[in-house]
Amino acid sequence: MKVLSAFLLTLCIGIANSFAQDGPIIRDGEFTFLLAQKGDEWKEQDQRIDARLEEIRAANDGRPPNILYILIDDVSFGQMGNRTLNYVTGIETPNINELAGEGLSLMRMYTEPSCTPTRTAMLTGRHPVRAGVEEVKVALVGEGLSAEEVTIAEILKEVGYNTAHVGKWHQGDIEQAYPHNQGFDWAAFPLHQQVQLSLMTREAMTANNMLGFHASGQNNQFAIDQRFKPYGLVTGVEAEAGAKAREVGMDPGEEWTQAKYEEMNERYQRQILEQLERLAGEDAPFFLQYWPLYPLNFVYPDQAISRNGGFHADKLQLLDGWIGDLLARVDDLGLRDNTIVVLMADNGLMYHYEGTSGLNQLIYRGGKTQHLEGGVRTDAFIRWPGVIEPGNAAGDIVHVSDLFTTFARIADATDYIPRDRVIDGLDQTALLLEGEGNSRRDYVYVYEGTVLRSVVKQEFKMHLPAPGQPGAAAPVFNIYRDPREEHPQVGYSLWSGASFQDMVKRHQLTIANHPHLPLGKGVPYEGIENLRPESELTREVFASWQ
C-alpha cells in the first residue's frame, strides 16, 4: 500500500473535519437581512423545489444530472451568444448562440474582476478574500488555494460524482492547490497562465505585444541579475488524484514557443472530448470542467478566420467551433437529456490590448482587474433539457459563487457544504426551475484584490469612497440608466448612501465574526515528479531569498 504523504494526510483530515457538519450554513449579513424579510416565502418555495428535483431524478432512474462547466477567459458581456452583436464585433459564435437559445441566459451574472478570484469563488462558494486569494502572479509565488478550502468537486464526490478538469486552473503553484488535490479525479492543466504561455515568447515580442522579456530583443551588457526575468517555469502537467503530477510536452532546455502554446490548446480540446467519453462510460454522474486557454493569444495567425481578425477575436471564433464539437459529442453519447451545461466568461476583456485584440468593452465600461461593470459582468448560459425552457432569460442578479451552492443542491449534496466558515454563494435552484424573478440575491460586493471597491444593490451601485472621505462623497450610479458608470447622481446618493453604508457594515461585521482563512503556502512545484533541471534551478533561486 502506498504511504500517504504528510500533505495528503493533512488534506484528508481537513476535508473530513469540514464536511457534513451540524447547524445552518453561515451567511453574510446582507443575506441574513434578506432572509428576515423573505424567509417564510423561500421556505415554502424550497418545498416545491425539493419535490421537483425528486421528480427530475426519478425520471432519470434516480440519477442526478451530470454537470459540464465551461469557463471562458477574459470575454466581456455581449461578445458571445448573441447574433446581433456578432455582426457588431465581426466575430461569429454560432454554437454558443445556439446553446444560449436552448436554455436560460443570465443577464446579470457577476464575477470577480480577474481570473484567479473568479475561479476561487466558483470552486469554494466564497469571496476569494475569505480564502486569502488574490490574482496569482506569473512567476513562482509559493502560494495557492489552501487545503482547508472545500471545493465543489470535493462536495460532489461525497455523493458519488466522478470529476475531471481540463484547461486553465490558475489557483497556485503549490501541491495542495493542484486540482487533483482539490477534488478532481483527473486533471490536465498549466501551472501558470497565458502571460507565460502566450506572451513570454519570441513570437509575442515580434508582434509587439510583449516588451523587454525575450533575450533576442535586446542585449544589455550591464545586467547583473540573470534571474530577474522568469525562467524555467513549468508549463502543462497531468495527474490523477492521489498521485504526483507529470509535466508533458517539454524537454529539458527546450524553449517554449507559440507553436507549443497552440499545441497545448489543441491537446486540451482532445482531452476534454476523451474525458467526456470516459465519464460517459462509467456508472456514475459526473462533474466535468473545461476552462480553455483560448481566446487569450497574442500572435496573429497566418490567416484570420474572422471578419474581425484580432488575435483574441480570431481565437474566440475558433473556440466556438471547438465548443460546438464538445456539445455535439454530448449529444452523440446520449448525455444531453440529463446533463446541465453552463457556459460563461470569468471576467471582462483584457482591455490593455483593446483595439488590437479584436475584443472591446461594448456595453459596460471597464475590463479585467476592474470593479466596473465591464470587469465583472459576463455572458452566462445554462442548458438543462426538460427542466429549463428554451429561449429564456433572467434579469435577476447572480454571482459566480452561487454555482457552488446551486450545484450542491441539485446533486443532493447540500449537507456537505461546510458549516464552519462563511459561504457567500446562494442557492439559485429556484431561479433555474421557476424562472425569472426567483433569485435569492439582489446585491453583490465587488472587490479588487483585498479592497472592497463597490457595492451593487438592485439597479444601484456605489463606488466606495477613498479612506478619510465621507460616505456622502461616494458616487452612486443607476446601472440601467448609466451602464457605463459615467454619470453619478447626487439624487441617488442622498437617499441611498446610508443604506449602502449599512450594507458595508453588515459585511464587515460578518468578517469580524468569521475571520478570513489564510492562503495556502508551500514550496513551488512540489508534487511534480519530472521537473526539468531549469525548473529545479528556478525553484532553488526562489527558495534562496525566502
N, C-alpha and C positions, 0 to 999 in steps of 0.2 A: 504494500500500500504506500502511495506517495505521502510524504510528510508535508503537511501544510506549512507554508512559510508563516513567520510571525505576522506579516501583514495580512495574509488571507485569514488567519485565525482571528485577528482583531476585527477584520471586516465582518466575518460571520457572527461574532459576538455582538457587534454593533447593530447589525440588522435584526438579530433575534430580539434585542432589547427594544428596538424601535417598533416592531410590528405588533399588531393585534392587541393594543393597549386598551384599557378601560377608559371611559369618560368621553366627553364630546371632543370634536376637533377644535383646536384653538384657532380663533379667527381674529383678524384685525378689527380694531374698534369700530371702524366705519361699517363693516358688515353687521356687527352686533347691533349697531344703531338702526340699520335697516330691518334686522330680524325682529326688533321690538315692535316695528310697525307692521310687518308682513308675515310674521311667524305662523299665525294660525292659518292664513291662506295658503302659505307654502307647505305646511304640514298636510293639509288636505290634498293639495296638488301632488305631493310626493306619494301619497297612497295610490293615486291614479297612475303615476309614472311607474311605480313598482309593479302594478298589475299589468301594465302594457309591456314592460320588459320581460315579465314572465311569459306573456303570450308570444313575444318575439323568439325567446329561447325555445319554447315548446314547438314552435313552427319549424325550428332547425334542430330537432331531435335533442333538445336540451343543451345545445352547444351555444355559448356566447359568440358574438361576432369576432371575426378577425379584424385587425386594425392595421392599415397601411398608412404611414405618416410620412409625407413628402414635404421637406422644408427647403425652400429655395433661397439662395443667398443674395441679399442686397438688391431688392427689386421694389421700387416704390409702388404705391397704390395706383391701380389702373393700367399697369404695364402688361398685364396678362389676364386672360379670362373675359375680355370684352372686345368684340369685333369692331365696334365703333372706334375705340381707342387704338386698336391695331392699325387702322387707317391713319390715325393721327401720328403715331410713332413710326410707322413703317416696319413694324415687327409683327410677324404672323404667329399667333399661338392657337391654332385651331383645336388642338387636342385639349388644352387647358380650358379653352372656351366651351368645348363640349362637356367637359367634366363640370364646369360651373353651371351649365344648363340642366344637368342631371340631378342636381341636389340643391343645397342651401348656400347662398352667398352671404357671408358675414360681413356686412358693410361697415361695421365699426370694430374691427379687430385691432386691438392694441398689442404691441410687442414691447420689448426693451429697445434702446437705441442702437445696439450693436450685437454682433454675433454671439459672443460667449454668454452675455447675460440673458438673451432670449432663450438660448438652448438650456441654460440652467433653470430658468423659470418654468419651461415646459417639462423638463425632466423631474424637477422636485416639487412643483406646485408652489414655489416660494419666490418672493422677490429675491433676486440674486444677492443683494446686500445682506440678507439674513444668513446667507451661507458664506459670506466673506468674499464673494466672487465679483471681480470686475472684468474688463477685457483682458484676455490672455495675450501677452506680447509674443512677437515672432521669435525672439531669442530664448535661450534657456532661462527658466524662472524658478524651477523647483517648487512649483505650486500647482494647485488644481482642485477640482471638486473633491470634497472630503469623503472619506469612507463613512462618516457619520450621516451624510445625507442619504435619504431613501428615494430612489428613482421610481418612476412609473414602471420601468421594466422589472424592477425587483418586486413591486407590488403585484403586477400581473402574473409573474412566475408563481406567486403564492397560491394562485387559483388555477394553475395548470397551463398557463400560456407558454409556448415556445417563443423565443425572442432572437432577433438578429438586427444588426446595424451595419449599414454600408454608407460610406462617404464621410464628409466633414464631421468632426467631433468637437475640437476646439475647447476642451474642458481641462487642459493642463498637460504637463509633460512628466507627471509622477505616476507611479504604478497604480496607486489607489484610484486615480481619476480615469483610467482607461475604461472604455465601455464594457469590455469583458469582465471587469471587476466592479461594474455598476449595474449588473443585472442582465446583460446580454449574453446569450449562449455562444454567439459567434459574432465577430466584428472585423471589418476591413476599414481602415481609417488612416488619415495622415496625422502625425503627431502635432503638426503645427497648422498653418493656414496658407491662404493664397498669396500673401506677401512673399513668403518663402518660395512657394511653388510656381507662381506665375510672374512675379515681379523681380525676384532676385536672380535674374538670368541675363545672359548677354543679349538675347533677343528683345527683352523688355527695354534694355538700355538703348538698342538701336532704334526702337520705336519711340524713344524719348519719354518713356513712362517711368523708368527707374533711374535715378541720377546718383552717381558717385559710388555705386556699390561694386560693379564688376571691375576686376583688375585691368581689363583691356581698355577701359575708358579713360584712364589717366595713369601717370607714373610719378608718384611723389617720393622722391629720394629722402625727404625729411621725416617720413613716417617711422616712428619707433615701435609703437604698439601694433604688432601683427595680428592681434585678436580683437581689435576694435570692431571689425565687421564680423557679423555672424558667420560661423564656419563649422562645417562638419555636421550640420543638423540632420537628424533622422527624417526620412521622408514618409513613405507609407508602410504600415505594418498590418499584419493579420494575426488573429488569435482566437482561441476558444476559451470559454470560462474555465478557470482553474489552472490554466497553462500559461507559459511565457509567450510573449509576442515575438514575431519574426519580421524583420524588415524585408521588403520584397522590391525587386526592380532596380536595385542599386548595388554596384560592385565597389570594393574599396578603391578610393582615389578617383572614382568616376565623378564627372561634373553633371549637376542637374541642369536640364535644358527644357525649352518649351516643348520639344518633341516628347520628352518624358512626362511632362505635365498633361499633354493631350492623351498619351497612352494611359496615364493614371485614370483620367476621366472615362475613357473607353472601358478600362478594366472594371471600374465601379459599376458602369452600366451593365456589363456582362454579369457581374456578381449579384446585382440586385435581381436579375432575372433568374439566376441559378438559385439564390436563396428563396425566392418565391416558389420555385418548383420544389425545392427540398421541403419547405414548410408545408406546402400543399399536400405532400405525400405522407405527412405524419398525422397521427390520430390525436390532434390537439389543436385548439385555437392558437393563432399566432399574432404577435406584435412585431411588425417589420418597419424599420425606419430606413428611409432613403434621403440622405442630405447631400445633394450634389455639390461639387465644387463650381461647376459652371452655373451661372453665366460669367462669374469672375474670370477674367482672362485679359491680358494686357498686350497682346500681339495681334496685329491684323492678319487674317487668313490670306492665303494665296488668292482665293476667290470668295468674295462675300456671297452669302445665300439670302440675305435680307435686303429689302429696299433701303433700310436704314444704314447698314454697313458698319456701324460702330463695333468696337471689339467686344463690348459686353452684349450689345443688342444681337449681334450675329450668333453668339453662343446661347442666348436665350431662345432664339428661334430653333437652333439645333436641339437644345434641351427639350423643347416642346415635342419634337418628334420622338425623342427617347422616352418621354413620359407617355406618349401615345402607345409606344411599343409595350411599355410596362402594363398599362391598363388593358391593352389587348390580350396580354398574357394572363391577366387576372380572369378575363372572360373565357379564354381558351381552357383554363384549368377548372372551370366550373365554380369559381370562387365568388363571382360577382354578387350573388344574392345575399350572402352572409359575410360581406366584407365592407367595413367602413373605410372609406378613403378620405383622408384630409390632406389638402394641398394648400400651402401658404408660403409667404416670404417671412424672413426673420427680422427685417428692418428695412428702412428706406435705402435708396441708391447710395453708392459711394460717390457723393457729389463732388469730391475732389477731382474727379475725371469727367464731370458733366461737360457735354459738348463734344468730346471725342469718343467716350464710351458708347454713345448712342442712347443711353438711358437719361431721363430727365425727371424733374420734380413733378411735372403735370399739375395735379390739383392742389396738393398740400405743399407748403414751403418747408424746406429743410431736408435732411437726409441722415445717413449713418452717423452715429455718435451724438446726435442732437435730440433734445426733448421736444422739439417742434413736431407738429402732426406729421410732417413729411418724413420724420425719422422713425416714428412709432406706429404709423397707420399702414397696414399692408392688406393686399388681397388675401382672402381665405375662403376656401370652398370645401364643403362636406357632402359626400355622396353616401347614402345608406338606402339602397333599393328596398322598396316596400315599406319603408319607415318614414323617410323624408320625401315629400312630394317633389317631383322635378320642377325646376324653374322658380324656386322660392328664393326669397331674400329676407334678411332681418336687419333692421337698423339699430338693434339693441347693442349696448356696449358689451364686449367680450375681451378678456385679456388672455394672452397665450398661456398663462399659468392655469387657466380654467380647464385646459385639456387634460391636465394631470388628474383632477378630481372627477371630471366627466368620464374619462376612460375608465377610471376605477369603478365608478357607479355602474356603467354599462356592463362591465365584466363581473359584477357582483363581488368586487374586491374592496369596497369602502372600509370594511373592518380592518384592513391592513394599512390604512393611512395613519401615519404617526400621530400620536396624541401628546407628544412631549415638546412640541415646537409649533410656531405659527404656520398655518397653511393659508396662503393667500388665494390659491386657486379655488374658484367656486364651481359648484356642480351646475352645469348648463344642460343637463339632460332634458329638462322641461322645454328649453328653447328648441332642441332638436325634435322632440316628439310632438310638441303642441304649437310650435311656430313662433313667429314674430310677437314681441311683447311679453315674452316669458323668461327673459334673462333675470338672473339673481344679482345683477350688478348694474349700477348706474354711476360708477366712479372708477378712476384709475389714479394711482400715484406714479409719477414718472421721474425716474432717477437718471442722472448721468454719473456713472460710477457710483460713488458713495453719497453723492449730493442729491437731495430731493429738489428738483428744479421746477416742477409744475404739478398741479392737481387738476384733474378733469372731473367734473360733476355734471351729468346730464349734457346739455349743449354748451356748458360754460367751462372755461379753462383759465386758471390763474397761473401766471408765471410768478414764482415766489420772489419776494423782494430780496435784495442783497443784504448781507448781515448789517445790522445797525439801522436799516431803513424801516419806517413804519409800514404796517400791513396795508394801510390806505394807499401807499405808493405802488403797490403791486398791480400790474396791468391785468385786466380781465377781458377775455375775448368771448364772443358768441361764435362757436365753430361753424354753425350753419350759415351765419351771415358773413363771416370773415374766416374762411377755411385756411387762409394763408397767415393768419395771426399777425396782421399788419396794422390793425386799427383798434387798439384798446379803447374802451368807452368808460368814462367815469360813471356814467349812469348804471353800469353793471357793478362797478367796484363798490359804490356807495352802499348797496344793499347786500351784496354777496361777500364782501371782504371778511366780515366777522364769521360767516358760515364756513368759508374756506379755512380760516384760521382755526376754527373748531375742528374741522376735519384733520388738519395737521396735528393738532394737539391729541386727538384720539389715536392717530397713527403713532405719534411719539410715545404716548403712554403705553401702547402695546409693546413697543420696542423696550421701554424701561422694564416692563413686567416680564418680558421674554427676550433677553438679550440675544444678539446675533451669535451664531456659531462661528468658529474660526475656519478660515480657509485651510484646505489640506496642504501640508508641507512635506517635502521629501527630497530625495536625490533624483535629479532628472535622469530619465531613460532607464531607471531600474525596471526589471521585468522584461527587457528585450534581450533575447539570448544571442543575437548575432550582430552586435554593434560593430560598425566599421571602425578601423583604427582612428580615423579623423573624428568620429563621434565620441570615442573614448577620450581623445585629447581635449575636445571642447568641453566635455564634462569635467575633466581634471582642472582645466583653466577656470571653469565656473566655481568649482569647489575650493580653489586656492584662495579666493577672497571672501568666502562665506564665513 
